[in-house]
Amino acid sequence: MANREFVKRSAALVLQPLLIRYFLAGFVSTAAYVVLYFVLTHLGQPNGVSSYLAFGLSVVVQYLGLAHYAFRVEMADVFQLARFAVTVIFGFAVSGLVMEQTVGTSDVVQFAALMVITAIVAGFNFCMFFFWVFVRRAAV
């Protein structure tokens, strides 16, 4: 029983800095999206074009931040990049499908759905990144 408690506490100590780095990398990529979107629209690009370009560039920032900073892995593996892309596309599709179901509902319902799906996708992505995408990492 004492051994089980030790494992739990050890896992909590190891994962805490990793989670902080994970959320910081996510924050930076989100900030990059917002800044890039407003810069592109200010330069005269249409909103849709600006959003797609900013999203694409923010995904690159996210990959670099997660690989280099959060999970501390080498970025030379093309299969790692492919697994990252699959995870991001899956999260993007799930969030879009869920939010599509809120069309015509109140702003409160849409906001609540957005918050729930954001939390679910962030948690799912963390698990996928930890156990599948960035599995070959240095000591976390």
C-alpha positions, 0 to 999 in steps of 0.5 A: 500500500505504501509503495502505491502511494509513493508511485502516485506522489512520484508521478505527480511530481514528475508530471507537474512541470511537464503540465506547466510547460504543456500549457505554456506552449499551448498559450504561446501558440494561441497567442501566436494565432491571435497576433498573426490573425490581426497582423494579416487582417491589418495588412489587408488579407480577408478574415478567412485567409488570415484565420487559415494562415494564422492557424497553420503558422500557430500549429507550427509554433505549437509543434516546436514548443511542445517538442522542444520545450514541453516534452524535450524531444528531438524534432528529426522524426517524420513519424513524430510529425505525422502523429502530431498532425493526426492528433491535431486534426482529430482534435480540430474535427471533434471540436468543429463537429461539437460546435456545429451542434450548437448552431442556433442555440444561445450564446451561453450554450455555445460558450459552455460547449466551447469551454467543455470541448476546449478542456476535453481536447486539451486533455485528450491531446496531452494524453496523445502527445505523452503516450504516442507523439512525443514518447521518446523524450528526455527526462520530464 
